[in-house]
Each structure stands twice: as structure tokens, then as C-alpha cells.
Amino acid sequence: MFEDPPDSHLFRQMALRETSRDEAEEAFRLFHQRHAKYLHQIAKNAKESLVGFAIDAEDLVEEIFTKVWFGAGEQFDPAKTSMKLSSSQRTRAWLGGIAGNLVRDKLKSKANNLPVDSDELELPPSEPAAVSMRQNRLRVGVFQVVEATLNPRDAAVVWFKTKFLDPESGDSKPTPEYVEEFCAEWNIKNPDHIRTIYRRALKTLTQPLTTLLNEHHQEQEHELAK
């Protein structure tokens, strides 16, 4: 029905879901087709970046699309944002934000549902359980910053490099086959370019990550001062 419409048009059509259901569902189908691969990559990034925190990638993607369906025209319209990006880039920045918020909420829910007894409730913030939660919150924050700041390919490269730099991941070095598959997926013609992309991405992330770390340290000092 639509011929390559911009995301802003799809959002307007989805917003009419109560009065023009067929048009809204067709718009959602096109939106899903356009952004599903990107969202699956976000979910994969989240799973790989939060070592030790179980995330169901498929469930995360479906939750994001559910929020898109009910939030179109109300929570976000790419045509009305002030970001100097294309319509698709603005949409994907918003989708990355949704993913980050969902991961953060899942982390909070997991923490709230942990079985604790009355003695454990008296643990000071410096005890391992509290430290672990702060570390997980920081990881969620890093995930949000990376996804919101970088384009999808550069974000994927950051998580690719991080996966093999983090001793907790259990992976020390990627196989040639894995590297080849990764390069093919992201249209990277020479594996040596991964390092160049990674270094450029780190420069781009320097300021937002510095801000995040400063906020994390302030939060930590506040908790320890209680």
C-alpha cells in the first residue's frame, strides 16, 4: 500500500490504529520489516554486554515492538524531534532508548525479586550484593550510551571487541570464521578495519562515557554516605 514511506508516515498511520486498523497494521508490518534486524542486533548487544545477566533477546525485541505499536504518535514522532539526523536514524536512536530502559527495568525487577532474609537487608552498600547491582546498573548505562551515540555498525564493533576483551565472557580470541561472518554481516571489507572502527568509536564515546562514569561515582559516594 505504501511505497517506501518514511518512518514519520508509518508512525502517523499506526497512531490511527483505533479508527483505521488495516492501515495501521500495514504500517506496523512495514516498520517491523524495516527495523527488525536492527532490534535483534540491539538485543544481541544487550545480552553480550551484560555478562552474567540473562536476557531473552526474542522477548526483548517483541517488547520493543509492542511499545512502538502503542506509543506511535503519542510517545514519539521522528518528524518532530530536534536531533540533526535522518528520520530512520532518529527512530533507531529512540528504539535504542526503549531497549535500554527495558533492560534497566528488567535489572531492577530481578533485584527486587531476589530472595533475601532480614539479616541480608542490613548489609551496607559496600557488600558484594550491592556492589554487583551498581556494576550492573553501570553496564546498563554503558549499553544505553553506546546504542544512543553510535550507528548500528560501530556499536556492533564495540560489542564485538568488548566480548573478546572481557575475561568474564570466557572468550579470548575470535575464530577466523567468526570474524569473517561478522565482517560479512556488517559489510566490513577488511577485518583490519574492525580495529580502525573500534578506535574511532571509542573517541566518539569518550565524552558521554566520562559523563556516565562521573554520575556513577557520585551515586556510589551518595550510597556509601548513607
Buried (B, 14 or more C-beta within 10 A) or exposed (E): EEEEBBBBBBBBBBBBBEEBEEBBBBBBEBBBEBBEEBBBBBBBBBBBBBBEBEBEBEEBBEBBBEBBBEBBBEEBBBEEBEEEBEBBBBBBBBBBBBBBBBBBEBBBEEBEEEEEEEEEEEEEBEEEEBEEBBEBBBBBBBBBBBBBBBBBBBBBBBBBBBBEEEEEBEBEEBEEEBBEEBBEEBEBEEEEEBEEBBEEBEEBBEEBBEEBEEEBEEEBEEBEEE
